[in-house]
Amino acid sequence: MKNSEILELSTEELVARISEERTTLTKLKFAHAVSAIENPTRITKVRKDIARLNTEITKRKAASASE
């Protein structure tokens, strides 16, 4: 997910997307623990996407608090 895509989402959509990504991350971790998944770097990509989404939410909260 690109930063430009993240900026287009509303705050509610960001929260929903974080929950979806966390579910995906959990499933990937379980699949990788049972047997090696085809692309283990996907776990890292999902973790970074979650971090990007959380960063954007934090930015928006800080901006609304400073106003």
Predicted model as a PDB file, atoms N, CA, C, CB and O in Angstrom, pLDDT in the B-factor column:
MODEL        1                                                                  
ATOM      1  N   MET A   1       0.836  -1.166   0.000  1.00 80.00           N  
ATOM      2  CA  MET A   1       0.000   0.000   0.000  1.00 80.00           C  
ATOM      3  C   MET A   1       0.887   1.238   0.000  1.00 80.00           C  
ATOM      4  CB  MET A   1      -0.955  -0.007   1.206  1.00 80.00           C  
ATOM      5  O   MET A   1       1.818   1.348   0.798  1.00 80.00           O  
ATOM      6  N   LYS A   2       0.593   2.155  -0.891  1.00 87.00           N  
ATOM      7  CA  LYS A   2       1.396   3.353  -1.014  1.00 87.00           C  
ATOM      8  C   LYS A   2       0.870   4.442  -0.095  1.00 87.00           C  
ATOM      9  CB  LYS A   2       1.417   3.837  -2.457  1.00 87.00           C  
ATOM     10  O   LYS A   2      -0.291   4.420   0.315  1.00 87.00           O  
ATOM     11  N   ASN A   3       1.745   5.403   0.225  1.00 89.00           N  
ATOM     12  CA  ASN A   3       1.342   6.498   1.097  1.00 89.00           C  
ATOM     13  C   ASN A   3       0.245   7.339   0.461  1.00 89.00           C  
ATOM     14  CB  ASN A   3       2.540   7.371   1.434  1.00 89.00           C  
ATOM     15  O   ASN A   3      -0.620   7.856   1.168  1.00 89.00           O  
ATOM     16  N   SER A   4       0.263   7.486  -0.853  1.00 91.00           N  
ATOM     17  CA  SER A   4      -0.782   8.257  -1.522  1.00 91.00           C  
ATOM     18  C   SER A   4      -2.149   7.591  -1.341  1.00 91.00           C  
ATOM     19  CB  SER A   4      -0.458   8.411  -3.018  1.00 91.00           C  
ATOM     20  O   SER A   4      -3.161   8.280  -1.213  1.00 91.00           O  
ATOM     21  N   GLU A   5      -2.182   6.266  -1.332  1.00 93.00           N  
ATOM     22  CA  GLU A   5      -3.427   5.541  -1.100  1.00 93.00           C  
ATOM     23  C   GLU A   5      -3.897   5.729   0.336  1.00 93.00           C  
ATOM     24  CB  GLU A   5      -3.248   4.050  -1.409  1.00 93.00           C  
ATOM     25  O   GLU A   5      -5.095   5.844   0.591  1.00 93.00           O  
ATOM     26  N   ILE A   6      -2.966   5.760   1.261  1.00 92.00           N  
ATOM     27  CA  ILE A   6      -3.308   5.927   2.669  1.00 92.00           C  
ATOM     28  C   ILE A   6      -3.893   7.313   2.914  1.00 92.00           C  
ATOM     29  CB  ILE A   6      -2.073   5.703   3.556  1.00 92.00           C  
ATOM     30  O   ILE A   6      -4.855   7.458   3.668  1.00 92.00           O  
ATOM     31  N   LEU A   7      -3.319   8.327   2.282  1.00 91.00           N  
ATOM     32  CA  LEU A   7      -3.802   9.691   2.470  1.00 91.00           C  
ATOM     33  C   LEU A   7      -5.227   9.880   1.966  1.00 91.00           C  
ATOM     34  CB  LEU A   7      -2.883  10.660   1.771  1.00 91.00           C  
ATOM     35  O   LEU A   7      -5.946  10.743   2.471  1.00 91.00           O  
ATOM     36  N   GLU A   8      -5.644   9.098   0.988  1.00 93.00           N  
ATOM     37  CA  GLU A   8      -6.985   9.210   0.425  1.00 93.00           C  
ATOM     38  C   GLU A   8      -8.053   8.600   1.329  1.00 93.00           C  
ATOM     39  CB  GLU A   8      -7.027   8.546  -0.929  1.00 93.00           C  
ATOM     40  O   GLU A   8      -9.234   8.914   1.178  1.00 93.00           O  
ATOM     41  N   LEU A   9      -7.663   7.735   2.266  1.00 93.00           N  
ATOM     42  CA  LEU A   9      -8.625   7.062   3.130  1.00 93.00           C  
ATOM     43  C   LEU A   9      -9.080   7.977   4.266  1.00 93.00           C  
ATOM     44  CB  LEU A   9      -8.018   5.777   3.698  1.00 93.00           C  
ATOM     45  O   LEU A   9      -8.327   8.822   4.749  1.00 93.00           O  
ATOM     46  N   SER A  10     -10.333   7.783   4.676  1.00 93.00           N  
ATOM     47  CA  SER A  10     -10.824   8.514   5.843  1.00 93.00           C  
ATOM     48  C   SER A  10     -10.307   7.818   7.104  1.00 93.00           C  
ATOM     49  CB  SER A  10     -12.393   8.593   5.844  1.00 93.00           C  
ATOM     50  O   SER A  10      -9.759   6.718   7.040  1.00 93.00           O  
ATOM     51  N   THR A  11     -10.488   8.471   8.236  1.00 93.00           N  
ATOM     52  CA  THR A  11      -9.995   7.901   9.495  1.00 93.00           C  
ATOM     53  C   THR A  11     -10.689   6.581   9.810  1.00 93.00           C  
ATOM     54  CB  THR A  11     -10.203   8.893  10.651  1.00 93.00           C  
ATOM     55  O   THR A  11     -10.050   5.639  10.279  1.00 93.00           O  
ATOM     56  N   GLU A  12     -11.991   6.508   9.554  1.00 95.00           N  
ATOM     57  CA  GLU A  12     -12.732   5.264   9.813  1.00 95.00           C  
ATOM     58  C   GLU A  12     -12.229   4.141   8.909  1.00 95.00           C  
ATOM     59  CB  GLU A  12     -14.250   5.479   9.599  1.00 95.00           C  
ATOM     60  O   GLU A  12     -12.116   2.992   9.337  1.00 95.00           O  
ATOM     61  N   GLU A  13     -11.931   4.482   7.665  1.00 96.00           N  
ATOM     62  CA  GLU A  13     -11.402   3.488   6.738  1.00 96.00           C  
ATOM     63  C   GLU A  13     -10.017   3.024   7.168  1.00 96.00           C  
ATOM     64  CB  GLU A  13     -11.350   4.055   5.322  1.00 96.00           C  
ATOM     65  O   GLU A  13      -9.669   1.856   6.994  1.00 96.00           O  
ATOM     66  N   LEU A  14      -9.224   3.941   7.731  1.00 96.00           N  
ATOM     67  CA  LEU A  14      -7.896   3.563   8.222  1.00 96.00           C  
ATOM     68  C   LEU A  14      -8.007   2.546   9.354  1.00 96.00           C  
ATOM     69  CB  LEU A  14      -7.123   4.806   8.700  1.00 96.00           C  
ATOM     70  O   LEU A  14      -7.280   1.554   9.383  1.00 96.00           O  
ATOM     71  N   VAL A  15      -8.919   2.802  10.279  1.00 96.00           N  
ATOM     72  CA  VAL A  15      -9.097   1.890  11.415  1.00 96.00           C  
ATOM     73  C   VAL A  15      -9.562   0.520  10.926  1.00 96.00           C  
ATOM     74  CB  VAL A  15     -10.114   2.470  12.430  1.00 96.00           C  
ATOM     75  O   VAL A  15      -9.083  -0.510  11.399  1.00 96.00           O  
ATOM     76  N   ALA A  16     -10.495   0.515   9.977  1.00 97.00           N  
ATOM     77  CA  ALA A  16     -10.975  -0.752   9.418  1.00 97.00           C  
ATOM     78  C   ALA A  16      -9.855  -1.483   8.689  1.00 97.00           C  
ATOM     79  CB  ALA A  16     -12.153  -0.508   8.462  1.00 97.00           C  
ATOM     80  O   ALA A  16      -9.730  -2.703   8.792  1.00 97.00           O  
ATOM     81  N   ARG A  17      -9.049  -0.736   7.957  1.00 96.00           N  
ATOM     82  CA  ARG A  17      -7.948  -1.344   7.201  1.00 96.00           C  
ATOM     83  C   ARG A  17      -6.901  -1.945   8.136  1.00 96.00           C  
ATOM     84  CB  ARG A  17      -7.293  -0.302   6.281  1.00 96.00           C  
ATOM     85  O   ARG A  17      -6.333  -2.997   7.842  1.00 96.00           O  
ATOM     86  N   ILE A  18      -6.642  -1.268   9.278  1.00 97.00           N  
ATOM     87  CA  ILE A  18      -5.689  -1.801  10.258  1.00 97.00           C  
ATOM     88  C   ILE A  18      -6.177  -3.132  10.791  1.00 97.00           C  
ATOM     89  CB  ILE A  18      -5.480  -0.809  11.417  1.00 97.00           C  
ATOM     90  O   ILE A  18      -5.400  -4.078  10.919  1.00 97.00           O  
ATOM     91  N   SER A  19      -7.459  -3.206  11.102  1.00 97.00           N  
ATOM     92  CA  SER A  19      -7.978  -4.470  11.633  1.00 97.00           C  
ATOM     93  C   SER A  19      -7.880  -5.584  10.588  1.00 97.00           C  
ATOM     94  CB  SER A  19      -9.441  -4.300  12.091  1.00 97.00           C  
ATOM     95  O   SER A  19      -7.564  -6.724  10.929  1.00 97.00           O  
ATOM     96  N   GLU A  20      -8.148  -5.261   9.314  1.00 97.00           N  
ATOM     97  CA  GLU A  20      -8.018  -6.256   8.248  1.00 97.00           C  
ATOM     98  C   GLU A  20      -6.567  -6.723   8.111  1.00 97.00           C  
ATOM     99  CB  GLU A  20      -8.518  -5.679   6.909  1.00 97.00           C  
ATOM    100  O   GLU A  20      -6.297  -7.917   7.982  1.00 97.00           O  
ATOM    101  N   GLU A  21      -5.647  -5.771   8.140  1.00 97.00           N  
ATOM    102  CA  GLU A  21      -4.228  -6.105   7.984  1.00 97.00           C  
ATOM    103  C   GLU A  21      -3.719  -6.932   9.163  1.00 97.00           C  
ATOM    104  CB  GLU A  21      -3.392  -4.826   7.843  1.00 97.00           C  
ATOM    105  O   GLU A  21      -2.902  -7.835   8.979  1.00 97.00           O  
ATOM    106  N   ARG A  22      -4.191  -6.633  10.363  1.00 98.00           N  
ATOM    107  CA  ARG A  22      -3.782  -7.429  11.530  1.00 98.00           C  
ATOM    108  C   ARG A  22      -4.283  -8.856  11.416  1.00 98.00           C  
ATOM    109  CB  ARG A  22      -4.302  -6.795  12.827  1.00 98.00           C  
ATOM    110  O   ARG A  22      -3.575  -9.796  11.777  1.00 98.00           O  
ATOM    111  N   THR A  23      -5.508  -9.025  10.912  1.00 98.00           N  
ATOM    112  CA  THR A  23      -6.040 -10.369  10.686  1.00 98.00           C  
ATOM    113  C   THR A  23      -5.196 -11.109   9.654  1.00 98.00           C  
ATOM    114  CB  THR A  23      -7.511 -10.302  10.225  1.00 98.00           C  
ATOM    115  O   THR A  23      -4.872 -12.284   9.830  1.00 98.00           O  
ATOM    116  N   THR A  24      -4.846 -10.419   8.589  1.00 97.00           N  
ATOM    117  CA  THR A  24      -4.004 -11.011   7.555  1.00 97.00           C  
ATOM    118  C   THR A  24      -2.650 -11.410   8.122  1.00 97.00           C  
ATOM    119  CB  THR A  24      -3.820 -10.036   6.390  1.00 97.00           C  
ATOM    120  O   THR A  24      -2.138 -12.488   7.819  1.00 97.00           O  
ATOM    121  N   LEU A  25      -2.071 -10.540   8.946  1.00 97.00           N  
ATOM    122  CA  LEU A  25      -0.773 -10.832   9.550  1.00 97.00           C  
ATOM    123  C   LEU A  25      -0.845 -12.072  10.431  1.00 97.00           C  
ATOM    124  CB  LEU A  25      -0.284  -9.636  10.366  1.00 97.00           C  
ATOM    125  O   LEU A  25       0.044 -12.922  10.390  1.00 97.00           O  
ATOM    126  N   THR A  26      -1.890 -12.171  11.217  1.00 97.00           N  
ATOM    127  CA  THR A  26      -2.056 -13.341  12.086  1.00 97.00           C  
ATOM    128  C   THR A  26      -2.154 -14.619  11.259  1.00 97.00           C  
ATOM    129  CB  THR A  26      -3.309 -13.186  12.969  1.00 97.00           C  
ATOM    130  O   THR A  26      -1.524 -15.624  11.587  1.00 97.00           O  
ATOM    131  N   LYS A  27      -2.937 -14.579  10.193  1.00 96.00           N  
ATOM    132  CA  LYS A  27      -3.086 -15.755   9.333  1.00 96.00           C  
ATOM    133  C   LYS A  27      -1.756 -16.135   8.678  1.00 96.00           C  
ATOM    134  CB  LYS A  27      -4.148 -15.495   8.254  1.00 96.00           C  
ATOM    135  O   LYS A  27      -1.412 -17.313   8.580  1.00 96.00           O  
ATOM    136  N   LEU A  28      -1.019 -15.117   8.233  1.00 96.00           N  
ATOM    137  CA  LEU A  28       0.280 -15.398   7.613  1.00 96.00           C  
ATOM    138  C   LEU A  28       1.252 -16.017   8.613  1.00 96.00           C  
ATOM    139  CB  LEU A  28       0.879 -14.114   7.031  1.00 96.00           C  
ATOM    140  O   LEU A  28       1.984 -16.947   8.274  1.00 96.00           O  
ATOM    141  N   LYS A  29       1.262 -15.511   9.829  1.00 96.00           N  
ATOM    142  CA  LYS A  29       2.166 -16.054  10.846  1.00 96.00           C  
ATOM    143  C   LYS A  29       1.833 -17.504  11.164  1.00 96.00           C  
ATOM    144  CB  LYS A  29       2.102 -15.213  12.120  1.00 96.00           C  
ATOM    145  O   LYS A  29       2.731 -18.334  11.299  1.00 96.00           O  
ATOM    146  N   PHE A  30       0.530 -17.815  11.286  1.00 96.00           N  
ATOM    147  CA  PHE A  30       0.144 -19.196  11.556  1.00 96.00           C  
ATOM    148  C   PHE A  30       0.516 -20.101  10.388  1.00 96.00           C  
ATOM    149  CB  PHE A  30      -1.359 -19.287  11.838  1.00 96.00           C  
ATOM    150  O   PHE A  30       1.025 -21.203  10.590  1.00 96.00           O  
ATOM    151  N   ALA A  31       0.261 -19.637   9.168  1.00 95.00           N  
ATOM    152  CA  ALA A  31       0.584 -20.435   7.991  1.00 95.00           C  
ATOM    153  C   ALA A  31       2.087 -20.674   7.902  1.00 95.00           C  
ATOM    154  CB  ALA A  31       0.077 -19.745   6.716  1.00 95.00           C  
ATOM    155  O   ALA A  31       2.528 -21.756   7.512  1.00 95.00           O  
ATOM    156  N   HIS A  32       2.868 -19.667   8.262  1.00 94.00           N  
ATOM    157  CA  HIS A  32       4.314 -19.801   8.193  1.00 94.00           C  
ATOM    158  C   HIS A  32       4.841 -20.717   9.301  1.00 94.00           C  
ATOM    159  CB  HIS A  32       4.973 -18.428   8.285  1.00 94.00           C  
ATOM    160  O   HIS A  32       5.854 -21.393   9.120  1.00 94.00           O  
ATOM    161  N   ALA A  33       4.160 -20.735  10.436  1.00 94.00           N  
ATOM    162  CA  ALA A  33       4.586 -21.601  11.536  1.00 94.00           C  
ATOM    163  C   ALA A  33       4.306 -23.068  11.217  1.00 94.00           C  
ATOM    164  CB  ALA A  33       3.878 -21.200  12.840  1.00 94.00           C  
ATOM    165  O   ALA A  33       5.080 -23.950  11.589  1.00 94.00           O  
ATOM    166  N   VAL A  34       3.202 -23.320  10.531  1.00 95.00           N  
ATOM    167  CA  VAL A  34       2.832 -24.693  10.198  1.00 95.00           C  
ATOM    168  C   VAL A  34       3.732 -25.239   9.099  1.00 95.00           C  
ATOM    169  CB  VAL A  34       1.360 -24.766   9.765  1.00 95.00           C  
ATOM    170  O   VAL A  34       4.309 -26.319   9.226  1.00 95.00           O  
ATOM    171  N   SER A  35       3.841 -24.481   8.030  1.00 92.00           N  
ATOM    172  CA  SER A  35       4.736 -24.858   6.934  1.00 92.00           C  
ATOM    173  C   SER A  35       5.200 -23.569   6.270  1.00 92.00           C  
ATOM    174  CB  SER A  35       4.024 -25.818   5.896  1.00 92.00           C  
ATOM    175  O   SER A  35       4.514 -22.549   6.331  1.00 92.00           O  
ATOM    176  N   ALA A  36       6.325 -23.618   5.660  1.00 90.00           N  
ATOM    177  CA  ALA A  36       6.889 -22.414   5.050  1.00 90.00           C  
ATOM    178  C   ALA A  36       5.954 -21.877   3.975  1.00 90.00           C  
ATOM    179  CB  ALA A  36       8.280 -22.706   4.452  1.00 90.00           C  
ATOM    180  O   ALA A  36       5.523 -22.613   3.087  1.00 90.00           O  
ATOM    181  N   ILE A  37       5.645 -20.588   4.065  1.00 91.00           N  
ATOM    182  CA  ILE A  37       4.798 -19.998   3.045  1.00 91.00           C  
ATOM    183  C   ILE A  37       5.647 -19.644   1.825  1.00 91.00           C  
ATOM    184  CB  ILE A  37       4.068 -18.747   3.591  1.00 91.00           C  
ATOM    185  O   ILE A  37       6.872 -19.544   1.900  1.00 91.00           O  
ATOM    186  N   GLU A  38       4.959 -19.460   0.707  1.00 92.00           N  
ATOM    187  CA  GLU A  38       5.664 -19.246  -0.563  1.00 92.00           C  
ATOM    188  C   GLU A  38       6.498 -17.966  -0.560  1.00 92.00           C  
ATOM    189  CB  GLU A  38       4.667 -19.200  -1.707  1.00 92.00           C  
ATOM    190  O   GLU A  38       7.610 -17.943  -1.087  1.00 92.00           O  
ATOM    191  N   ASN A  39       5.952 -16.894   0.040  1.00 93.00           N  
ATOM    192  CA  ASN A  39       6.655 -15.611   0.026  1.00 93.00           C  
ATOM    193  C   ASN A  39       6.706 -15.051   1.457  1.00 93.00           C  
ATOM    194  CB  ASN A  39       5.952 -14.598  -0.946  1.00 93.00           C  
ATOM    195  O   ASN A  39       5.825 -14.285   1.847  1.00 93.00           O  
ATOM    196  N   PRO A  40       7.713 -15.420   2.230  1.00 93.00           N  
ATOM    197  CA  PRO A  40       7.768 -14.970   3.625  1.00 93.00           C  
ATOM    198  C   PRO A  40       7.996 -13.465   3.780  1.00 93.00           C  
ATOM    199  CB  PRO A  40       8.861 -15.708   4.345  1.00 93.00           C  
ATOM    200  O   PRO A  40       7.762 -12.920   4.859  1.00 93.00           O  
ATOM    201  N   THR A  41       8.441 -12.793   2.738  1.00 95.00           N  
ATOM    202  CA  THR A  41       8.610 -11.340   2.847  1.00 95.00           C  
ATOM    203  C   THR A  41       7.267 -10.621   2.913  1.00 95.00           C  
ATOM    204  CB  THR A  41       9.421 -10.812   1.665  1.00 95.00           C  
ATOM    205  O   THR A  41       7.210  -9.439   3.255  1.00 95.00           O  
ATOM    206  N   ARG A  42       6.209 -11.315   2.595  1.00 96.00           N  
ATOM    207  CA  ARG A  42       4.873 -10.715   2.681  1.00 96.00           C  
ATOM    208  C   ARG A  42       4.535 -10.358   4.122  1.00 96.00           C  
ATOM    209  CB  ARG A  42       3.812 -11.673   2.110  1.00 96.00           C  
ATOM    210  O   ARG A  42       3.831  -9.379   4.369  1.00 96.00           O  
ATOM    211  N   ILE A  43       5.030 -11.141   5.071  1.00 96.00           N  
ATOM    212  CA  ILE A  43       4.805 -10.846   6.491  1.00 96.00           C  
ATOM    213  C   ILE A  43       5.390  -9.481   6.822  1.00 96.00           C  
ATOM    214  CB  ILE A  43       5.435 -11.945   7.398  1.00 96.00           C  
ATOM    215  O   ILE A  43       4.745  -8.678   7.497  1.00 96.00           O  
ATOM    216  N   THR A  44       6.586  -9.214   6.362  1.00 96.00           N  
ATOM    217  CA  THR A  44       7.243  -7.934   6.606  1.00 96.00           C  
ATOM    218  C   THR A  44       6.475  -6.795   5.950  1.00 96.00           C  
ATOM    219  CB  THR A  44       8.682  -7.964   6.091  1.00 96.00           C  
ATOM    220  O   THR A  44       6.328  -5.726   6.541  1.00 96.00           O  
ATOM    221  N   LYS A  45       5.986  -7.012   4.739  1.00 96.00           N  
ATOM    222  CA  LYS A  45       5.235  -5.977   4.030  1.00 96.00           C  
ATOM    223  C   LYS A  45       3.944  -5.631   4.765  1.00 96.00           C  
ATOM    224  CB  LYS A  45       4.920  -6.431   2.603  1.00 96.00           C  
ATOM    225  O   LYS A  45       3.571  -4.461   4.856  1.00 96.00           O  
ATOM    226  N   VAL A  46       3.270  -6.638   5.282  1.00 97.00           N  
ATOM    227  CA  VAL A  46       2.024  -6.393   6.014  1.00 97.00           C  
ATOM    228  C   VAL A  46       2.320  -5.632   7.302  1.00 97.00           C  
ATOM    229  CB  VAL A  46       1.297  -7.727   6.329  1.00 97.00           C  
ATOM    230  O   VAL A  46       1.586  -4.711   7.662  1.00 97.00           O  
ATOM    231  N   ARG A  47       3.390  -6.012   7.996  1.00 97.00           N  
ATOM    232  CA  ARG A  47       3.769  -5.292   9.217  1.00 97.00           C  
ATOM    233  C   ARG A  47       4.063  -3.828   8.930  1.00 97.00           C  
ATOM    234  CB  ARG A  47       4.988  -5.947   9.867  1.00 97.00           C  
ATOM    235  O   ARG A  47       3.660  -2.952   9.696  1.00 97.00           O  
ATOM    236  N   LYS A  48       4.758  -3.557   7.841  1.00 97.00           N  
ATOM    237  CA  LYS A  48       5.081  -2.176   7.484  1.00 97.00           C  
ATOM    238  C   LYS A  48       3.835  -1.397   7.075  1.00 97.00           C  
ATOM    239  CB  LYS A  48       6.105  -2.150   6.353  1.00 97.00           C  
ATOM    240  O   LYS A  48       3.734  -0.204   7.362  1.00 97.00           O  
ATOM    241  N   ASP A  49       2.887  -2.054   6.410  1.00 97.00           N  
ATOM    242  CA  ASP A  49       1.635  -1.395   6.058  1.00 97.00           C  
ATOM    243  C   ASP A  49       0.859  -1.001   7.317  1.00 97.00           C  
ATOM    244  CB  ASP A  49       0.779  -2.312   5.168  1.00 97.00           C  
ATOM    245  O   ASP A  49       0.296   0.091   7.389  1.00 97.00           O  
ATOM    246  N   ILE A  50       0.835  -1.890   8.300  1.00 97.00           N  
ATOM    247  CA  ILE A  50       0.165  -1.585   9.567  1.00 97.00           C  
ATOM    248  C   ILE A  50       0.832  -0.379  10.224  1.00 97.00           C  
ATOM    249  CB  ILE A  50       0.195  -2.811  10.520  1.00 97.00           C  
ATOM    250  O   ILE A  50       0.149   0.503  10.744  1.00 97.00           O  
ATOM    251  N   ALA A  51       2.143  -0.340  10.202  1.00 97.00           N  
ATOM    252  CA  ALA A  51       2.871   0.784  10.790  1.00 97.00           C  
ATOM    253  C   ALA A  51       2.556   2.081  10.056  1.00 97.00           C  
ATOM    254  CB  ALA A  51       4.381   0.517  10.764  1.00 97.00           C  
ATOM    255  O   ALA A  51       2.379   3.122  10.689  1.00 97.00           O  
ATOM    256  N   ARG A  52       2.484   2.032   8.732  1.00 96.00           N  
ATOM    257  CA  ARG A  52       2.154   3.231   7.957  1.00 96.00           C  
ATOM    258  C   ARG A  52       0.755   3.739   8.288  1.00 96.00           C  
ATOM    259  CB  ARG A  52       2.263   2.941   6.458  1.00 96.00           C  
ATOM    260  O   ARG A  52       0.538   4.944   8.419  1.00 96.00           O  
ATOM    261  N   LEU A  53      -0.191   2.813   8.421  1.00 96.00           N  
ATOM    262  CA  LEU A  53      -1.560   3.195   8.756  1.00 96.00           C  
ATOM    263  C   LEU A  53      -1.621   3.815  10.147  1.00 96.00           C  
ATOM    264  CB  LEU A  53      -2.493   1.978   8.675  1.00 96.00           C  
ATOM    265  O   LEU A  53      -2.286   4.830  10.352  1.00 96.00           O  
ATOM    266  N   ASN A  54      -0.927   3.204  11.098  1.00 97.00           N  
ATOM    267  CA  ASN A  54      -0.906   3.753  12.454  1.00 97.00           C  
ATOM    268  C   ASN A  54      -0.248   5.130  12.486  1.00 97.00           C  
ATOM    269  CB  ASN A  54      -0.173   2.801  13.401  1.00 97.00           C  
ATOM    270  O   ASN A  54      -0.689   6.009  13.226  1.00 97.00           O  
ATOM    271  N   THR A  55       0.783   5.320  11.705  1.00 96.00           N  
ATOM    272  CA  THR A  55       1.459   6.614  11.638  1.00 96.00           C  
ATOM    273  C   THR A  55       0.515   7.688  11.120  1.00 96.00           C  
ATOM    274  CB  THR A  55       2.701   6.528  10.745  1.00 96.00           C  
ATOM    275  O   THR A  55       0.492   8.799  11.650  1.00 96.00           O  
ATOM    276  N   GLU A  56      -0.254   7.373  10.104  1.00 96.00           N  
ATOM    277  CA  GLU A  56      -1.189   8.345   9.545  1.00 96.00           C  
ATOM    278  C   GLU A  56      -2.281   8.701  10.561  1.00 96.00           C  
ATOM    279  CB  GLU A  56      -1.821   7.797   8.254  1.00 96.00           C  
ATOM    280  O   GLU A  56      -2.674   9.863  10.662  1.00 96.00           O  
ATOM    281  N   ILE A  57      -2.764   7.728  11.298  1.00 96.00           N  
ATOM    282  CA  ILE A  57      -3.765   8.015  12.327  1.00 96.00           C  
ATOM    283  C   ILE A  57      -3.175   8.930  13.387  1.00 96.00           C  
ATOM    284  CB  ILE A  57      -4.282   6.712  12.972  1.00 96.00           C  
ATOM    285  O   ILE A  57      -3.834   9.868  13.836  1.00 96.00           O  
ATOM    286  N   THR A  58      -1.945   8.666  13.787  1.00 96.00           N  
ATOM    287  CA  THR A  58      -1.277   9.504  14.785  1.00 96.00           C  
ATOM    288  C   THR A  58      -1.097  10.932  14.273  1.00 96.00           C  
ATOM    289  CB  THR A  58       0.086   8.903  15.162  1.00 96.00           C  
ATOM    290  O   THR A  58      -1.292  11.891  15.020  1.00 96.00           O  
ATOM    291  N   LYS A  59      -0.728  11.072  13.011  1.00 95.00           N  
ATOM    292  CA  LYS A  59      -0.573  12.397  12.412  1.00 95.00           C  
ATOM    293  C   LYS A  59      -1.885  13.159  12.441  1.00 95.00           C  
ATOM    294  CB  LYS A  59      -0.065  12.282  10.974  1.00 95.00           C  
ATOM    295  O   LYS A  59      -1.917  14.345  12.769  1.00 95.00           O  
ATOM    296  N   ARG A  60      -2.965  12.475  12.098  1.00 94.00           N  
ATOM    297  CA  ARG A  60      -4.278  13.123  12.065  1.00 94.00           C  
ATOM    298  C   ARG A  60      -4.735  13.524  13.468  1.00 94.00           C  
ATOM    299  CB  ARG A  60      -5.316  12.194  11.422  1.00 94.00           C  
ATOM    300  O   ARG A  60      -5.329  14.588  13.641  1.00 94.00           O  
ATOM    301  N   LYS A  61      -4.466  12.692  14.460  1.00 94.00           N  
ATOM    302  CA  LYS A  61      -4.817  13.044  15.839  1.00 94.00           C  
ATOM    303  C   LYS A  61      -4.014  14.246  16.311  1.00 94.00           C  
ATOM    304  CB  LYS A  61      -4.581  11.853  16.779  1.00 94.00           C  
ATOM    305  O   LYS A  61      -4.552  15.130  16.978  1.00 94.00           O  
ATOM    306  N   ALA A  62      -2.741  14.285  15.972  1.00 95.00           N  
ATOM    307  CA  ALA A  62      -1.889  15.416  16.370  1.00 95.00           C  
ATOM    308  C   ALA A  62      -2.344  16.694  15.685  1.00 95.00           C  
ATOM    309  CB  ALA A  62      -0.409  15.132  16.032  1.00 95.00           C  
ATOM    310  O   ALA A  62      -2.347  17.764  16.294  1.00 95.00           O  
ATOM    311  N   ALA A  63      -2.727  16.585  14.429  1.00 93.00           N  
ATOM    312  CA  ALA A  63      -3.181  17.773  13.690  1.00 93.00           C  
ATOM    313  C   ALA A  63      -4.486  18.306  14.263  1.00 93.00           C  
ATOM    314  CB  ALA A  63      -3.360  17.446  12.199  1.00 93.00           C  
ATOM    315  O   ALA A  63      -4.670  19.519  14.365  1.00 93.00           O  
ATOM    316  N   SER A  64      -5.388  17.412  14.635  1.00 91.00           N  
ATOM    317  CA  SER A  64      -6.672  17.863  15.191  1.00 91.00           C  
ATOM    318  C   SER A  64      -6.489  18.420  16.603  1.00 91.00           C  
ATOM    319  CB  SER A  64      -7.692  16.702  15.207  1.00 91.00           C  
ATOM    320  O   SER A  64      -7.229  19.314  17.012  1.00 91.00           O  
ATOM    321  N   ALA A  65      -5.512  17.903  17.353  1.00 91.00           N  
ATOM    322  CA  ALA A  65      -5.261  18.395  18.705  1.00 91.00           C  
ATOM    323  C   ALA A  65      -4.592  19.773  18.685  1.00 91.00           C  
ATOM    324  CB  ALA A  65      -4.388  17.400  19.475  1.00 91.00           C  
ATOM    325  O   ALA A  65      -4.800  20.579  19.592  1.00 91.00           O  
ATOM    326  N   SER A  66      -3.799  20.038  17.663  1.00 87.00           N  
ATOM    327  CA  SER A  66      -3.088  21.321  17.591  1.00 87.00           C  
ATOM    328  C   SER A  66      -3.995  22.445  17.081  1.00 87.00           C  
ATOM    329  CB  SER A  66      -1.861  21.193  16.681  1.00 87.00           C  
ATOM    330  O   SER A  66      -3.675  23.623  17.244  1.00 87.00           O  
ATOM    331  N   GLU A  67      -5.112  22.087  16.471  1.00 79.00           N  
ATOM    332  CA  GLU A  67      -6.009  23.118  15.936  1.00 79.00           C  
ATOM    333  C   GLU A  67      -6.890  23.734  16.968  1.00 79.00           C  
ATOM    334  CB  GLU A  67      -6.855  22.556  14.869  1.00 79.00           C  
ATOM    335  O   GLU A  67      -7.691  24.613  16.650  1.00 79.00           O  
TER     336      GLU A  67                                                      
ENDMDL                                                                          
END                                                                             
